[in-house]
Amino acid sequence: MSQKRNRWFINLVLGLGVLIFVGLSIIPLVGIVFDGQEPTTGATATPSPTQTAAVANQAELEAQAKGYELVLQREPENQTALRGLLEARLKLRDIKGAIAPLEKLAKLNPDQSEYAVLLAQAKQQTGDREGAAQTYRSILTSKPGDMNALQGLVSLLVQQNRPEAAIGLLQDTLKTAPQVNQVQPGSVDVTSVQLELGKVYVELKRYPEAIAIYDDAIKGNREDFRPVLAKALVLREQGKIAEAKPLFNTAIALAPARVKDQIKQLAADAPTPTLAPVPAPTTSPTTSPTTSPSVSPSPAP
């Protein structure tokens, strides 16, 4: 397998159980913005049925958005209308227009960080990286173990060519985890944070440091297949096939039934296995909003 393909597999596996939105994860901003065909240039003599339906659908969505806006003029804190407006604007690929209802929803639901995470994503998509970073940090101030916010900020820092800042953020999170978890047990999923740190090391090709953090993760949670599999993949990337093989076998034994076949494909160096994200075995799902927009998910980038 090529180096590029191996890194893709590593990133895929290291994301298991980390970037898993709950509730509002059904609104992936990137997918809604970029999914589908780009507008074509030039005039079309006869619109196809698909084009006609798309125009009609857009008109319907614009009418829905206008209706929700009228409701919000009378009731600015009507969350049903805010969510409806958010959904309509996202379906219209109006990310800038989605920011206002997201800001309101995040303010009205301070205990549900999903809204704030989506707000940060929206700001990042519109080029407001500083605003996105501030939003992520605001979440982490009150919830230092929020993996959605933590991974979002790490990704943003890496995109800004600030990998050392990303590493420092994750290391600080691990240092304070015992104290945070003592106050509120389970607040920080240490294994997931270690996996995220290992992922950054892998992207920088700092393999010894990645291996070291995976070893720590394995010692800390011997029932979790993810760090075992991550270590196996890194060893194989380095050409250490014999060392990687028993780790693959261990990962297969520890993994939930729903992903065993995919891990076997990885171990056998299958060309294109499909590995669906799964939550960490010890992670409890966050309570999601009682009502959230119904938007079909798009593949994560």
N, C-alpha and C positions, 0 to 999 in steps of 0.2 A: 504494500500500500504506500502511496506517496506521502511525503511529509505534510503536504497541504491537507490531504484527506484525513490523516491521523489527527491533525490539530482540530479539524472540524468535529471529529468524533469526540475528542477530549472535551471541547467546549460544550458539546451536546450533553455529554454525561455529567459534566460538572454542574450543569444547570438543573439537574434533577432535584426537584424538591425546593428550589431556591426561588426562581421567579414564577410563582404560582399565584396569580391574582385570585382573590376570593370575592364573589359577588359581582363587582364591577369589572372583573377580568373579561367579561363578555363584550367589553368595548375596547379592543386593542386599537389604539389610535393609529399606529403605523399601518396596520392592515386596512383600516377604513379609508385612510388618506390615499394610499398607493395601490390598493387592490383594484382590479378592473382595468379596462382599456384607457389609454390616454386619448384626449380629444384629437381628432384627426384634422388635418389642414385641408382647406379647399372645400368647395361646395359639393354636396351629394344630391344628385338629381332626384332620386326616390328613396326616402328614408325606409330602412328595413323595419320589420315588425319589432325587432329588438330595440332599435333606436327610438321608435315611436313610443314603446312602452317605457323606455328610460326617461324620455321627455315628460310623459304623463306622470311618472313616479316622482320626478323632481318637482313638478308643479304641485303635486299632492304634499310632498314634504315641506315645501315653502309655505303652503297654506297652513299646515300643521304648526310650523314654527311661528307664523304670524298669530295664530290662535293662542298659543302658549304665551307669547309676548303680551297679548291683550290681557290675559288672565293675570300675569305677573305685574302689570301696571296697577291692578286693583289689589292684588295680594302678593307683594314682593317676596314673601317667604313661603309660598305654596310649593312644597317640595315635589308634589306630583307634576306640577307645571314645569318646575325647573328640570326635573329628570326628562320630561317629554321634550322640552326645548333642547336639552343636551343631546338626546338621541337623534332628533331631527337634524340638528346642525352637524353632528358627526356623520350621519348618513349622506348629508350634502357635501361632505368633505370640507366643511367650514371650521377649521381648527381654531382660527382666531375667534370666531363667534362662539366656540365651545368654552372658551376660557371664562367668560363672565358667569354662566351658570355653574361651572365647576368651582369657581371661587366662592360663590354663595353656598353651594352644597357643602364644601369643605368647612366653611365657617359654621354652618348649621349642624354639622355632624363631626365635631372634633374628635370623637372616639372612634370614628370609622375612617382610618387613614387611606382607604382605597380612593376616596375622592381627591385627597391631597396628592397622592401618587399620580393619578391621572392628570391632575392640574400641572404637576411638574413635567410630565411627559408632553402635555400640550404646549407648555412654554418652550420646552426644548425643541419641539417640532417647528415652532414659529421663529426660532433663532434667539430666543431669550434665555441663553444658557445661565446667566447669572441669576435670573429669576427662578429658573428650574433648580439650581443648586441651593438657593435660599429656601425653597419649598421643601426639598429633600431634607435639609438640615433642620428645618423646623419640626418635621415629623420625628427625626431621630433624637431631637432634644427631649421629647416626651416619651418616645418609644425607641430606645437605642437598639433594640433587637428587631425592628421592623425590616424584614428581609427585602420586601419590595422597594422600600425607600433606600436601603443600604446598597442593594445591587444597582439601583437606578443611579445613585450618586457615584458609585464606583465606575460604572460604565461612562458616565458623563466626564469624570476626571480623566479616564483613559483616552476618551475621544479628544480631550483638550491637551493630550500629550503630557499628562501629569500623573504618570503611573506611581511615582513615589508618594504622592499625596493619597492616591487610592490605597496603596499598601499601608501607609500610616493610619488611615481611617480604619481599616480592617484590624490592624494590630491593636489599636486603641480599644476597639470594640471587644476584642478577645481579652485584653487586660482587665477591663472593667466588668466583664461578663459575670465572674463569680459574685461580685458585690451586688450587681443588678439582680441576678437570679436569687440571691439570698433575700432581697427585699420583696421581689415578686417572682416566685419560681416559674421557670419556663419562659421568661421574657426574651432571653437570647438563646437561639438555637446555635450552640457553639460549633457543632459539626458543620452546619450550613455556612457559617461565617468562615470556618477553616477551608471549606471547599472553594468559596469565593476567593479567598486569598491565594489558594493554590492555583486557581484559574488565572489570576493576574500574573503569578510567577511563570506559568506555562506560556502565556502570551509573550512574556519577555524572554523566554527560553532560559530561565533561571531554574533549571531542572533540579539541582540538588536541594534548593530551598523548597520547591514544590514537593519533592519526595519527603522532606522533613516534616512539612505541615500535614501531609497525608498520614505519615506514621503517627503523629500526635493524635490525629482524628481517629485513626484505627484503635489506638490504645484507649481513647476516651469513650468510644462506643463500638464495641466489638460486634454488635448485631446489625450495624448499618453497612450495607453493601457498597455505598457510593464512594467512600474514600479508598476502599480496596480496589474497586474498578478503576478509579481515577489513577491510582498508583500503577496498576497494570498497564494502562494505556500509555502513561508517560515512560515507563520502562521499555515498552515495545517501540515507542517513538525513538528511543535512544539505541535501539537494536538489541536490547537485552531480552530476547525472546524466552530463553530458558527461565529467567527470573520472573517474567510476567505470567507464564503459564499457570503456576499454582495459584496465583492471585486471581486470575480469571475464574478458576474452578471454585475458589472460595466465594467470590462475588456471586457466581451462579447459585451456590448453595444458600447464601444469605438473602438473595433478592426475592421480592414478592413474585408470586406465580405469573402475574401479568407482564413482567418484563424479563423473565428468565430466557425466553426464546431470543429476544433481541440481544441480550448479553452473550448468548451462545454464538450468535452471528458475529458480534464484535470479536469474540475470542477466536473464531475461525477465520477472521479477516474477510468477512462477507463484503461484497462491493457496496451495497446501498441499503443497509438496514434502517428501518424506521423505528426510532426510539421515542415513544411518547413521554412527555414529562410526567413524573409521578411525585407525590409529596414525600417528604422525609418520613420514615416509619414512626418517628416519635413526635412529629409536629401535629399540633391540634389546629384544625381550621379556624381562622378568625371569623367571628360573627359578621355576616354580610348584611347590607341594607335590606330591609324587608321587601322593598320593591325596587327593582333595577331595570334599566332599559333592556329590551330584548333585541339584541343585535347579534347576528351570527358571527362567531369568532373567525378570525383569519389566522393563517399560520404565523407563528412568531418568527421574527427575522432571525 
